[in-house]
Amino acid sequence: MNLNADLGESWYQQTVGNDAELMPLLDSCNIACGFHGGDAYTMLKTIELAQENGVLIGAHPGFADRKNFGRKRLELEDEVLYAQLIYQVSALKGMVESYGETLHHLKPHGALYHYANEYPAAAQSVAIVAAQLDIPIIYGPPNGYLRTFAEEEGLEFWAEGFADRAYEANLSLRSRTLAGAVLDDPDQARTQVLRMLERREVVATDGNAYPLEVQTICIHGDHEGAVARAQAVRKVLDRPRKLQ
């Protein structure tokens, strides 16, 4: 199981998260591309940090809305969204390749992540950009248009689960406007990931368990206490597995 986190989201004088402590705990990272967060210098330093720790690098493009940290859905024409995606991802790709590395995956950020999974044209833009830029994998929700169009473009799709977010009965993430949307307690995160790993299911807010099979687990790097939650999850992922 792969553990990923959204990193490189600081910009100029605005510090977001603790990338230096979080990065060594990860298998892959999603680096902000300068729209919802990040800037050229932060992107560069995050690439260096990932390289130093042997962490796979992914592009993490978002809506151009720093005020809301890319977590407010914007209505964009299809061509505008495509242009913004290829602009962001191309910038990171060039920087990554200047270090002799390649982009491992693409994962949309925040509101764009959910928007692209729900609207075919947006999902198609994400998949086309990944294919055009030779990015072999897309991370996204287990079911939806991102999977459909990733596979249509001949890309690999990794279904993603979340260690630090609550799930509704339909397996959507609980809205951040509602209480209990974020799992702050490291033990909660550990328990949720353990269940995903061993039982391939998650307990939703209604108290019932639902099937959920994923290939990668996300920790949000901008959430306070992310390092402690990642440490708890890392212990679960690294412990010896029982033979089936």
Kinemage of the C-alpha trace (Angstrom):
@kinemage 1
@onewidth
@group {chain A} dominant
@subgroup {mainchain}
@vectorlist {calphas} color= white
{ca met a 1} P 0.000 0.000 0.000
{ca asn a 2} L 1.298 3.424 -0.994
{ca leu a 3} L 1.120 6.409 1.390
{ca asn a 4} L 0.901 9.842 -0.227
{ca ala a 5} L 0.461 13.435 0.931
{ca asp a 6} L -0.239 16.822 -0.624
{ca leu a 7} L 2.920 18.901 -0.194
{ca gly a 8} L 4.647 22.024 -1.531
{ca glu a 9} L 1.567 24.107 -0.757
{ca ser a 10} L 3.356 27.036 0.907
{ca trp a 11} L 3.783 30.204 -1.122
{ca tyr a 12} L 5.931 33.303 -0.590
{ca gln a 13} L 5.460 34.253 3.073
{ca gln a 14} L 2.565 31.852 3.627
{ca thr a 15} L 3.660 28.599 5.279
{ca val a 16} L 1.425 25.549 4.871
{ca gly a 17} L 2.176 22.240 6.586
{ca asn a 18} L 5.463 20.660 7.660
{ca asp a 19} L 6.908 19.092 4.528
{ca ala a 20} L 10.340 18.379 6.003
{ca glu a 21} L 8.973 16.088 8.710
{ca leu a 22} L 6.210 14.554 6.612
{ca met a 23} L 8.209 13.647 3.506
{ca pro a 24} L 10.342 10.836 5.067
{ca leu a 25} L 7.145 9.007 6.049
{ca leu a 26} L 5.768 8.865 2.491
{ca asp a 27} L 5.984 6.640 -0.557
{ca ser a 28} L 4.737 9.343 -2.936
{ca cys a 29} L 3.909 13.031 -2.763
{ca asn a 30} L 1.623 15.371 -4.673
{ca ile a 31} L 3.345 18.712 -5.287
{ca ala a 32} L 1.229 21.842 -5.703
{ca cys a 33} L 1.804 23.534 -9.044
{ca gly a 34} L 1.412 27.205 -8.132
{ca phe a 35} L -2.317 27.851 -8.489
{ca his a 36} L -4.065 26.839 -5.238
{ca gly a 37} L -0.724 26.840 -3.410
{ca gly a 38} L 2.984 26.659 -4.083
{ca asp a 39} L 5.358 28.923 -5.967
{ca ala a 40} L 8.413 28.331 -8.132
{ca tyr a 41} L 10.872 28.231 -5.224
{ca thr a 42} L 8.644 26.019 -3.075
{ca met a 43} L 8.132 23.623 -5.978
{ca leu a 44} L 11.897 23.383 -6.459
{ca lys a 45} L 12.657 22.780 -2.776
{ca thr a 46} L 9.886 20.182 -2.493
{ca ile a 47} L 11.302 18.288 -5.469
{ca glu a 48} L 14.712 18.307 -3.775
{ca leu a 49} L 13.171 17.054 -0.527
{ca ala a 50} L 11.366 14.233 -2.321
{ca gln a 51} L 14.529 13.234 -4.153
{ca glu a 52} L 16.552 13.194 -0.914
{ca asn a 53} L 13.997 10.851 0.676
{ca gly a 54} L 13.390 8.590 -2.332
{ca val a 55} L 9.745 9.643 -2.579
{ca leu a 56} L 7.860 9.371 -5.873
{ca ile a 57} L 6.691 12.725 -7.247
{ca gly a 58} L 3.224 13.553 -8.543
{ca ala a 59} L 1.676 16.727 -9.953
{ca his a 60} L -1.086 18.307 -7.860
{ca pro a 61} L -2.832 20.964 -9.988
{ca gly a 62} L -5.795 22.882 -8.600
{ca phe a 63} L -8.176 25.718 -9.262
{ca ala a 64} L -6.590 29.182 -9.416
{ca asp a 65} L -8.057 30.269 -6.095
{ca arg a 66} L -5.549 30.771 -3.295
{ca lys a 67} L -8.095 32.659 -1.224
{ca asn a 68} L -10.038 29.417 -0.754
{ca phe a 69} L -6.992 27.133 -1.105
{ca gly a 70} L -8.526 25.516 -4.176
{ca arg a 71} L -11.388 24.087 -2.136
{ca lys a 72} L -14.161 26.109 -3.796
{ca arg a 73} L -15.541 24.797 -7.067
{ca leu a 74} L -15.019 27.215 -9.967
{ca glu a 75} L -17.084 27.086 -13.136
{ca leu a 76} L -14.641 27.134 -16.049
{ca glu a 77} L -15.033 26.549 -19.759
{ca asp a 78} L -13.568 23.211 -20.785
{ca glu a 79} L -10.759 24.781 -22.821
{ca val a 80} L -9.830 27.092 -19.951
{ca leu a 81} L -9.581 24.187 -17.522
{ca tyr a 82} L -7.469 22.208 -19.990
{ca ala a 83} L -5.143 25.192 -20.460
{ca gln a 84} L -4.767 25.680 -16.710
{ca leu a 85} L -4.037 21.996 -16.196
{ca ile a 86} L -1.393 21.691 -18.878
{ca tyr a 87} L 0.220 24.959 -17.745
{ca gln a 88} L 0.533 23.823 -14.125
{ca val a 89} L 1.618 20.264 -14.782
{ca ser a 90} L 4.080 21.215 -17.518
{ca ala a 91} L 5.800 23.633 -15.152
{ca leu a 92} L 6.313 20.959 -12.505
{ca lys a 93} L 7.301 18.357 -15.098
{ca gly a 94} L 10.060 20.596 -16.432
{ca met a 95} L 11.418 21.245 -12.954
{ca val a 96} L 11.274 17.558 -12.012
{ca glu a 97} L 13.073 16.530 -15.175
{ca ser a 98} L 15.792 19.103 -14.560
{ca tyr a 99} L 16.672 16.967 -11.514
{ca gly a 100} L 16.778 13.794 -13.597
{ca glu a 101} L 13.452 12.555 -12.230
{ca thr a 102} L 10.086 11.867 -13.872
{ca leu a 103} L 6.522 12.482 -12.748
{ca his a 104} L 5.061 9.305 -11.290
{ca his a 105} L 1.418 10.400 -11.223
{ca leu a 106} L -1.115 13.206 -11.446
{ca lys a 107} L -3.674 13.921 -8.749
{ca pro a 108} L -6.052 16.909 -8.945
{ca his a 109} L -6.371 19.011 -5.804
{ca gly a 110} L -9.348 19.833 -3.606
{ca ala a 111} L -12.482 20.979 -5.393
{ca leu a 112} L -10.933 20.098 -8.753
{ca tyr a 113} L -10.447 16.489 -7.567
{ca his a 114} L -14.188 16.090 -6.973
{ca tyr a 115} L -15.272 18.236 -9.925
{ca ala a 116} L -13.191 16.215 -12.376
{ca asn a 117} L -14.540 12.958 -10.983
{ca glu a 118} L -18.142 14.098 -11.456
{ca tyr a 119} L -17.969 15.820 -14.871
{ca pro a 120} L -16.817 13.884 -17.956
{ca ala a 121} L -15.242 16.836 -19.801
{ca ala a 122} L -13.140 17.764 -16.779
{ca ala a 123} L -12.033 14.175 -16.199
{ca gln a 124} L -11.161 13.858 -19.868
{ca ser a 125} L -8.993 17.000 -19.661
{ca val a 126} L -7.103 15.559 -16.691
{ca ala a 127} L -6.521 12.259 -18.487
{ca ile a 128} L -5.493 13.898 -21.760
{ca val a 129} L -2.985 16.154 -19.993
{ca ala a 130} L -1.486 13.148 -18.192
{ca ala a 131} L -1.236 11.205 -21.435
{ca gln a 132} L 0.242 14.116 -23.399
{ca leu a 133} L 2.887 14.683 -20.739
{ca asp a 134} L 3.738 10.963 -20.372
{ca ile a 135} L 2.497 10.693 -16.791
{ca pro a 136} L 1.527 7.029 -16.415
{ca ile a 137} L -0.763 7.065 -13.352
{ca ile a 138} L -3.743 9.078 -12.107
{ca tyr a 139} L -4.786 9.057 -8.442
{ca gly a 140} L -8.492 9.568 -7.756
{ca pro a 141} L -11.662 8.342 -6.030
{ca pro a 142} L -12.341 4.618 -6.462
{ca asn a 143} L -15.358 5.179 -8.715
{ca gly a 144} L -16.123 7.952 -11.166
{ca tyr a 145} L -15.095 9.636 -14.378
{ca leu a 146} L -11.416 9.995 -13.473
{ca arg a 147} L -11.057 6.218 -13.538
{ca thr a 148} L -13.102 5.950 -16.742
{ca phe a 149} L -11.040 8.447 -18.724
{ca ala a 150} L -7.697 7.390 -17.266
{ca glu a 151} L -8.352 3.881 -18.546
{ca glu a 152} L -9.645 5.239 -21.868
{ca glu a 153} L -6.304 7.026 -22.352
{ca gly a 154} L -4.414 3.827 -21.550
{ca leu a 155} L -3.224 5.099 -18.159
{ca glu a 156} L -2.990 3.268 -14.867
{ca phe a 157} L -5.499 4.355 -12.221
{ca trp a 158} L -4.842 4.127 -8.491
{ca ala a 159} L -7.937 4.333 -6.319
{ca glu a 160} L -7.271 6.549 -3.306
{ca gly a 161} L -8.470 6.303 0.265
{ca phe a 162} L -8.130 8.944 2.970
{ca ala a 163} L -6.687 8.392 6.419
{ca asp a 164} L -7.841 11.729 7.807
{ca arg a 165} L -11.299 12.279 6.312
{ca ala a 166} L -14.689 10.837 7.282
{ca tyr a 167} L -16.779 8.986 4.700
{ca glu a 168} L -20.505 9.177 4.060
{ca ala a 169} L -22.557 6.070 3.273
{ca asn a 170} L -22.231 6.683 -0.483
{ca leu a 171} L -18.420 6.700 -0.001
{ca ser a 172} L -18.124 10.423 -0.697
{ca leu a 173} L -16.003 12.413 1.737
{ca arg a 174} L -17.977 14.204 4.449
{ca ser a 175} L -18.311 17.906 3.648
{ca arg a 176} L -15.818 20.105 5.461
{ca thr a 177} L -18.748 22.301 6.483
{ca leu a 178} L -20.023 19.483 8.724
{ca ala a 179} L -18.728 18.372 12.112
{ca gly a 180} L -16.467 15.349 12.096
{ca ala a 181} L -15.307 15.780 8.488
{ca val a 182} L -11.629 15.647 9.488
{ca leu a 183} L -10.179 12.836 11.618
{ca asp a 184} L -7.773 14.698 13.893
{ca asp a 185} L -6.867 11.827 16.225
{ca pro a 186} L -3.905 9.730 14.986
{ca asp a 187} L -5.600 6.642 16.412
{ca gln a 188} L -8.684 7.323 14.293
{ca ala a 189} L -6.512 7.577 11.195
{ca arg a 190} L -4.644 4.409 12.125
{ca thr a 191} L -7.891 2.483 12.679
{ca gln a 192} L -9.413 3.669 9.397
{ca val a 193} L -6.347 2.696 7.381
{ca leu a 194} L -6.040 -0.664 9.158
{ca arg a 195} L -9.614 -1.456 8.151
{ca met a 196} L -8.968 -0.431 4.537
{ca leu a 197} L -5.858 -2.596 4.481
{ca glu a 198} L -7.163 -5.733 6.179
{ca arg a 199} L -10.895 -5.736 5.417
{ca arg a 200} L -11.009 -3.559 2.282
{ca glu a 201} L -13.783 -1.472 3.793
{ca val a 202} L -14.443 1.761 5.656
{ca val a 203} L -16.874 2.663 8.433
{ca ala a 204} L -19.020 5.601 7.333
{ca thr a 205} L -20.674 8.295 9.435
{ca asp a 206} L -23.825 6.169 9.687
{ca gly a 207} L -21.856 3.546 11.615
{ca asn a 208} L -21.989 0.916 8.882
{ca ala a 209} L -19.047 -0.609 7.005
{ca tyr a 210} L -18.879 -0.361 3.205
{ca pro a 211} L -16.498 -2.006 0.695
{ca leu a 212} L -13.577 0.233 -0.294
{ca glu a 213} L -10.576 -1.141 -2.163
{ca val a 214} L -7.707 1.296 -2.718
{ca gln a 215} L -4.089 1.291 -3.883
{ca thr a 216} L -2.926 4.480 -2.162
{ca ile a 217} L -3.731 6.275 1.102
{ca cys a 218} L -3.650 10.070 1.458
{ca ile a 219} L -2.686 12.251 4.407
{ca his a 220} L -3.475 15.955 3.974
{ca gly a 221} L -0.215 17.809 4.559
{ca asp a 222} L -1.938 21.108 5.342
{ca his a 223} L -3.900 19.729 8.315
{ca glu a 224} L -2.486 20.471 11.767
{ca gly a 225} L -1.115 17.267 13.287
{ca ala a 226} L -0.465 15.653 9.900
{ca val a 227} L 2.936 14.323 10.938
{ca ala a 228} L 1.534 12.465 13.959
{ca arg a 229} L -1.208 10.922 11.838
{ca ala a 230} L 1.284 9.927 9.146
{ca gln a 231} L 3.515 8.292 11.767
{ca ala a 232} L 0.561 6.264 13.034
{ca val a 233} L -0.415 5.196 9.513
{ca arg a 234} L 3.183 4.378 8.577
{ca lys a 235} L 3.365 1.923 11.475
{ca val a 236} L 0.268 0.162 10.171
{ca leu a 237} L 1.623 -0.046 6.623
{ca asp a 238} L 5.053 -1.264 7.709
{ca arg a 239} L 3.961 -3.985 10.105
{ca pro a 240} L 4.266 -7.627 8.950
{ca arg a 241} L 1.149 -8.893 7.179
{ca lys a 242} L -0.492 -12.209 8.031
{ca leu a 243} L -0.583 -14.733 5.205
{ca gln a 244} L -4.062 -15.066 3.728
